[in-house]
Amino acid sequence: MTETTYGETVLLLGAGARSSELALAFRHLGAGVATVSGDDDAAALTGLIDEHRPRYVVVDTDAVATDALLGVADREDVEVFPTPRAARLSLDREGLRKLAADELGLPTAPFWFAGSVDELTAIATHAGFPMVVKPVAAAPGEGESVLLRPEDVAPAWELAVSGASTTRVIAETVVEVDFEVTLLTVRTSGAAGPAVHFCEPIGHHQNDAAALESWQPQRLSPIALDSAKSIAARIVNSLGGRGVFAVELLVRGDEVYFSDVRPRLQDSGLVTLRSQRLSQFELHARAILGLPVDTIMISPGAVEVSYSDGEDKDVSGGEMHAVLADALAVAESDVRVFRAAEVTGDGDASWLSWSTATAQDPIVARDRARRVASAVRRLR
């Protein structure tokens, strides 16, 4: 349903807890928001635009085809974020890596592309082990595996191409690094032209398939931090548009390598709900609407994002109250619990939770967030 609003209208393509939070950020700035699922072709998307007449189309999903966005981006009365080029490259590892390494000269791990299992075998023989193999067109983590010995090549190839839209893979040498970071980079535009703003680096760790932990700040040396900002600015300015970009980087001492960039909000950035004056959602909404932003971190913080897959579990009001009471008894904590089937329409998932905490030190914040998440896991 179209809202009555004094501001601009945003057509938000996406579903889930993150999209709901982003829609709220736009509404707080006076914008009317129409949220629809993102699996639309060009004709369906055109129909939605004719129905809602938005000033901005904001994509918060990988499901929208690039050709659908291209048709919309040609209209003079609508702006599309991310740009169709950024959306395409975020799902095209071959194109993105060639842009980063060949055109922009960014430091990356050594990489090769293969179009058959024989080519992948030859690359592994030449480059050695270990190697990471990923499909060139897939969501982060999908179809990814690590090769440790020659007999791993064929299974890795099958995993990468099964269900993929193309039979090409990227093979990367495993670079020994100290840690990985997400550098949230906000690209804005104003009277003086485009500008980029950087949040404090975010460290992250995938505990298992059902839990992601991230914290802010992840300390970098002054040299590494300058390198990280330079890499992020160059890739983001090349992609263009406005909003928050999650730039993924590998860090070893003072050396920084480009890994990936995603032109939309990510779960690792949920820590900003507690750590920053403006969360990633508020930054994204402000940048897209052409409003001023700031990336001030007010406290070190941490988040554990937990996904519970399986049969929906019935939880009584008393059980929910007891779980929340234990979780929120942790100092400087907060928690958001979603029944995932209601948020995403996925009947196979039961609960999604964002367990956050702050402290004077990110190590303490991480410990607090883990304790909050531990209490919430009783809902499984």
C-alpha positions in Angstrom: 0.0 0.0 0.0 1.3 3.5 -0.9 1.9 5.7 2.1 1.0 9.4 2.5 4.3 11.2 2.9 5.8 14.7 2.8 9.0 13.3 1.3 10.1 11.1 -1.6 8.8 7.7 -2.3 11.2 4.7 -2.2 10.4 1.3 -3.9 12.5 -1.2 -1.8 13.1 -4.5 -3.4 13.9 -7.1 -0.8 12.5 -9.1 2.1 13.6 -10.0 5.5 14.7 -8.4 8.7 17.4 -6.2 7.1 15.0 -4.8 4.5 12.4 -4.1 7.2 15.1 -2.2 9.2 16.1 -0.2 6.1 12.5 0.6 5.3 12.1 2.0 8.8 15.2 4.2 8.3 13.7 5.7 5.2 10.4 6.3 6.9 12.1 8.1 9.8 13.4 10.6 7.2 9.9 11.3 5.9 10.0 9.0 2.8 7.2 6.8 1.8 8.3 3.2 1.3 6.7 0.4 -0.7 8.5 -2.9 0.0 8.1 -5.8 -2.4 10.0 -9.1 -2.9 12.9 -8.7 -5.2 12.4 -11.6 -7.7 10.9 -9.5 -10.4 11.7 -9.4 -14.1 11.8 -6.2 -16.2 8.1 -6.2 -17.0 7.1 -6.8 -13.4 9.5 -4.1 -12.2 8.2 -1.6 -14.7 4.6 -2.4 -13.5 5.6 -1.8 -9.9 7.2 1.6 -10.8 4.1 2.6 -12.7 2.0 1.7 -9.7 4.0 3.3 -6.9 5.7 6.1 -8.9 8.9 6.1 -6.7 11.7 8.6 -6.9 14.2 5.9 -5.8 14.4 2.2 -6.5 16.6 0.5 -3.8 17.6 -3.1 -4.2 18.3 -5.1 -1.0 18.5 -8.6 -2.6 20.5 -10.5 -5.2 17.4 -11.8 -6.8 16.7 -8.9 -9.1 18.0 -9.4 -12.7 20.4 -6.8 -13.9 18.5 -6.4 -17.2 15.5 -5.4 -15.1 17.5 -2.6 -13.4 19.0 -1.4 -16.7 15.5 -0.6 -18.1 14.6 1.3 -14.9 17.9 3.2 -14.8 17.2 4.7 -18.2 14.1 6.5 -16.9 14.7 10.2 -16.1 12.3 10.2 -13.2 13.8 7.3 -11.2 17.2 6.7 -9.6 18.3 3.1 -9.0 20.6 2.0 -6.1 22.9 0.2 -6.5 23.7 1.1 -10.1 23.0 -1.8 -12.5 26.8 -2.0 -13.1 27.5 -2.3 -9.4 24.7 -4.9 -9.0 26.1 -7.0 -11.9 29.7 -6.9 -10.8 28.8 -7.8 -7.2 27.6 -11.2 -8.6 30.3 -11.5 -11.2 33.6 -12.4 -9.5 35.4 -12.5 -12.9 34.4 -9.1 -13.9 34.9 -7.6 -10.4 38.4 -9.1 -10.0 39.4 -7.9 -13.5 38.2 -4.4 -12.6 40.0 -4.4 -9.2 43.3 -6.0 -10.3 43.7 -5.1 -14.0 41.9 -1.8 -14.3 42.4 -0.2 -10.9 45.6 -2.0 -9.9 44.4 -3.0 -6.5 46.4 -5.6 -4.6 44.6 -9.0 -4.5 45.5 -12.6 -3.8 46.8 -14.4 -6.9 43.8 -15.7 -9.0 42.9 -17.6 -12.1 39.7 -18.5 -13.9 38.8 -22.0 -15.2 36.0 -23.2 -17.5 36.4 -26.9 -17.0 37.7 -29.4 -14.5 40.8 -30.0 -16.6 41.6 -26.3 -16.6 41.1 -26.2 -12.8 43.4 -29.2 -12.4 46.1 -27.5 -14.5 45.8 -24.4 -12.4 46.1 -26.3 -9.1 49.1 -28.2 -10.5 50.8 -24.9 -11.4 49.8 -22.8 -8.4 49.9 -25.5 -5.7 47.8 -26.0 -2.6 45.9 -24.8 -0.7 43.5 -22.9 -3.0 40.0 -21.5 -2.7 37.5 -22.3 -5.5 34.3 -20.3 -6.0 31.7 -19.9 -8.8 32.2 -16.6 -10.7 28.5 -15.8 -10.3 27.0 -16.6 -6.9 26.2 -15.1 -3.6 29.0 -14.9 -1.0 30.0 -18.4 0.3 27.8 -20.3 -2.1 29.6 -23.1 -3.9 32.9 -22.3 -2.2 35.5 -24.9 -1.1 39.1 -25.2 -0.2 41.5 -27.5 -2.2 44.1 -29.2 -0.1 45.2 -32.0 -2.4 44.7 -33.1 -6.1 41.8 -35.3 -5.3 39.9 -32.3 -4.0 39.7 -30.7 -7.5 36.9 -32.6 -9.1 34.5 -32.4 -6.1 35.3 -28.6 -5.8 34.5 -28.2 -9.5 31.1 -30.0 -9.1 30.2 -28.0 -6.0 31.0 -24.7 -7.7 29.1 -25.3 -10.9 26.1 -27.2 -9.6 23.2 -24.9 -9.7 25.3 -22.0 -10.9 24.3 -19.8 -13.9 27.7 -20.4 -15.6 30.4 -23.1 -15.7 33.3 -20.8 -14.8 35.1 -20.7 -11.5 37.7 -18.5 -9.8 40.6 -20.2 -8.1 42.6 -18.1 -5.6 45.8 -18.8 -3.7 45.2 -18.9 0.0 47.0 -15.9 1.4 48.2 -16.0 5.0 46.5 -13.1 6.7 46.1 -11.9 10.3 42.3 -11.2 9.8 39.6 -10.2 7.4 37.7 -6.9 7.8 34.6 -5.2 6.4 35.2 -1.5 5.7 31.7 0.1 5.4 32.2 2.9 2.9 29.5 5.5 2.3 29.4 7.2 -1.1 27.5 10.5 -1.1 27.0 13.4 -3.5 26.6 17.1 -2.9 27.4 20.5 -4.2 31.1 19.7 -4.2 30.6 16.4 -6.0 30.9 12.8 -4.9 32.6 12.0 -1.5 33.3 8.9 0.4 33.2 8.3 4.2 34.5 5.4 6.1 33.2 3.6 9.2 35.7 2.1 11.6 36.9 -1.3 10.4 34.7 -4.3 11.3 36.2 -7.7 12.1 34.1 -10.8 11.6 34.1 -14.5 12.0 31.7 -17.2 10.8 31.4 -19.4 13.9 29.4 -22.0 11.9 26.7 -22.1 9.3 24.2 -20.7 11.8 26.1 -17.9 13.4 28.1 -14.9 12.3 30.1 -12.8 14.8 31.4 -9.2 14.1 32.9 -6.5 16.1 34.0 -2.9 15.7 36.6 -1.6 15.7 39.1 -4.1 14.4 42.4 -2.4 15.0 44.7 -1.9 12.0 48.1 -0.3 11.9 48.1 3.3 10.6 49.7 2.2 7.3 47.2 -0.6 6.8 44.2 1.7 7.6 45.4 4.2 5.0 45.8 1.4 2.5 42.3 0.0 3.3 40.7 3.4 2.8 42.5 4.0 -0.5 41.4 0.6 -1.8 37.8 1.1 -0.7 37.6 4.6 -2.2 38.9 3.5 -5.5 36.6 0.5 -6.0 33.5 2.3 -4.7 34.1 5.4 -6.8 34.6 3.1 -9.8 31.2 1.4 -9.2 29.5 4.8 -8.6 26.1 5.5 -7.2 25.2 6.5 -3.6 24.8 4.5 -0.4 26.7 2.0 1.8 29.2 -0.4 0.2 30.7 -3.3 2.2 34.3 -3.6 1.1 35.9 -6.9 2.1 39.6 -6.8 2.8 42.4 -9.2 3.9 45.0 -7.8 6.2 48.5 -9.0 7.0 50.5 -6.6 9.1 50.7 -3.4 7.0 49.6 -5.2 3.8 46.0 -5.0 2.7 44.4 -7.1 -0.1 41.1 -6.4 -1.9 38.7 -9.4 -1.6 35.2 -8.3 -2.5 32.7 -5.5 -2.5 28.9 -5.7 -2.0 26.9 -2.6 -2.9 24.3 -3.2 -0.1 24.0 -3.8 3.6 25.5 -6.9 5.1 25.0 -8.8 8.4 28.5 -8.0 9.5 27.4 -4.3 9.6 24.7 -5.0 12.1 27.2 -4.1 14.8 26.6 -0.5 13.9 23.2 -0.7 15.5 24.9 -0.2 18.8 28.4 1.0 18.0 27.8 4.0 15.8 25.7 7.2 16.1 24.1 6.3 12.7 23.6 2.6 11.9 24.4 1.2 8.4 20.6 1.5 7.7 20.5 5.1 8.6 23.7 5.8 6.6 22.3 4.0 3.5 19.0 5.9 3.7 20.6 9.3 4.2 23.1 8.8 1.4 20.5 7.7 -1.1 18.2 10.6 -0.2 21.1 13.0 -0.6 21.3 14.0 3.0 24.4 14.6 5.2 26.0 11.6 6.9 28.5 11.0 9.6 30.3 7.8 10.6 31.0 8.5 14.2 31.6 5.4 16.4 30.3 6.1 19.9 31.5 2.8 21.5 33.2 -0.4 20.7 30.6 -3.0 20.0 29.9 -6.6 18.8 27.0 -8.6 17.4 26.3 -12.3 16.9 23.8 -13.0 14.2 22.2 -16.4 14.7 20.0 -18.4 12.3 18.0 -21.3 13.4 17.1 -23.7 10.7 14.6 -26.5 11.1 11.0 -27.0 12.2 9.3 -24.0 13.6 9.4 -24.2 17.4 6.4 -23.1 19.5 7.5 -20.7 22.3 5.1 -19.6 24.9 4.9 -16.0 26.2 6.5 -17.1 29.5 9.4 -18.8 27.7 10.1 -15.8 25.5 10.0 -13.5 28.5 12.5 -15.7 30.4 14.8 -15.9 27.5 14.8 -12.1 26.9 15.2 -11.5 30.6 18.4 -13.6 30.7 19.7 -12.1 27.5 19.1 -8.5 28.5 20.6 -9.0 31.9 24.0 -8.8 30.2 25.5 -5.3 30.6 25.1 -2.9 27.7 23.2 -5.5 25.7 20.3 -5.5 23.2 18.6 -8.2 21.2 16.2 -8.4 18.3 14.4 -11.7 17.8 12.5 -12.4 14.6 10.3 -15.4 13.7 12.1 -16.0 10.4 9.1 -17.6 8.7 7.2 -14.4 9.2 10.0 -12.1 8.1 11.3 -14.0 5.1 8.4 -16.4 4.2 10.8 -19.3 4.7 8.7 -22.0 6.5 11.8 -24.1 7.2 13.4 -21.5 9.5 12.3 -20.8 13.0 14.2 -18.0 14.6 16.6 -15.2 13.6 18.3 -13.1 16.3 20.7 -10.1 16.4 22.5 -10.1 19.8 24.4 -6.9 20.3 26.5 -5.4 23.1 28.9 -2.6 23.8 31.9 -2.1 26.1 35.0 0.0 26.5 37.0 -2.7 24.7 35.8 -4.8 21.7 37.0 -8.0 23.4 34.6 -7.4 26.3 31.9 -6.4 23.8 32.3 -9.7 22.0 32.1 -11.7 25.2 28.9 -9.9 26.1 27.3 -10.5 22.7 28.2 -14.2 22.9 26.5 -14.4 26.3 23.4 -12.7 24.9 23.3 -15.1 21.9 23.8 -18.1 24.2 20.6 -17.1 26.1 18.7 -16.6 22.9 19.7 -20.0 21.5 17.3 -21.6 24.0 14.6 -20.6 21.4 15.9 -23.3 19.0 
